[in-house]
Amino acid sequence: MEEKKIISDFLLNILACPICHGDLTLTEDNKYLKCEKCRKLYPIRDGIPIMLVEESLEYEEEK
């Protein structure tokens, strides 16, 4: 069975980081949208991206 994407490609193309206006990518676990410029993660709850800066998390770069 093919896994359904939680966020459509169309939505990913129009969403931008609220801090730097950079592109966002979906994390492998489909739980966050990730901004590589700001190193922020924006949660996705019930299929809805929460694009509030105060709800975002910082992440460490994987080595």
C-alpha positions, 0 to 999 in steps of 0.5 A: 500500500502506498503511503499518503503524503500528509502535506501535498506538493502544492502546499509545500510549494506555497508555504514559506518559513515565517522568519526568513521566507525560505523553503520548507521541507517535510521531515522523514517522519511527516511530523514537521516542516523544516526550514534549513536556513533558520534551523526551525521545525514547524509542527503538523497537527491533524494534517495542519501545519502550525506556522507560528514562530512561538510553536516552532522548535530548533533542531541540531544539524545531523552529522 
